[in-house]
Amino acid sequence: MLGRALCNEFISSFEVTGIVRESRVQNLKSQESGEVPLFKCDICDKEKLSITFKNIYPDIIIHSAAYTDVDGCEINPQKADSVNSLGTHNVVSLTKEVGAVLVYISTDYVFDGRKKTPYIESDETCPINVYGKTKLEGERHVETNLKRYFIFRTSWLFGKGGRNFVDSIINKARAGEKLRIVNDQVGSPTWTVDLASGIGNLMKFYSEKGEIPNIYGIYHLTNSGRCSWHEFAKVILTYAGIKDAAVNTITTQELNRPANRPALSILDNTKYENLTGMRLRPWQEAVREYLKEGYEII
């Protein structure tokens, strides 16, 4: 989902190469940026990854590969560790070998959600699920082993090319299913296109300005605003023109999923905004724009 958006964002300004697992090559080739050359490789295979990196010899590596099924990570922590932690360690090690700058995509789930105000980059991390823990381990691999890196924490992604909440809500509503949506988790929905644009903006800034002081480090980057999953669903249905869907609110406890979720995981984007002068649009506008591409909206 994010890889597709990143390729489309960077292709006009950079020479772009994609690294994908073999099972997903066909899907990626059919996207708008099909001219991007692709290498088949799994980040868990360090030997093959090393060959791939040395064939490409990139200046900037954007590491967006992850096992992002939050409940799946809880059920299969070995897979989560293999991909999110050890896989990232492989990427970090080889980034150092080729002398590239690394951009690592992380998550709001590195926080426990108990803070009553938006999280800033220096806030103490305390993940409450396996997904968050393994992504935080990935962050630490980056920080410990590299000097030239950017870590982008983001949240609640939706976009083309993968399973996401927006498509799920619309499909279930149109199928006549009753929707039970939690109302006690609050965050910032983020469109992959806007996230990719935000990352691209900083990379262009970096390419032009070079090694300016204090540019490396962690950045929070999401669409503006906040909502609960229930509020998110209501806006989706409104913009999709679905008026007769039954939407019931439930608590996280009632949902009873394998993995715990942070109650409030809003990320403060001020650091990014002060550096770049760019602010991602409100999430509602992003949802409306996304729906224009594939759904009938009002």
Disulfide bonds with the S-S distance in Angstrom:
none
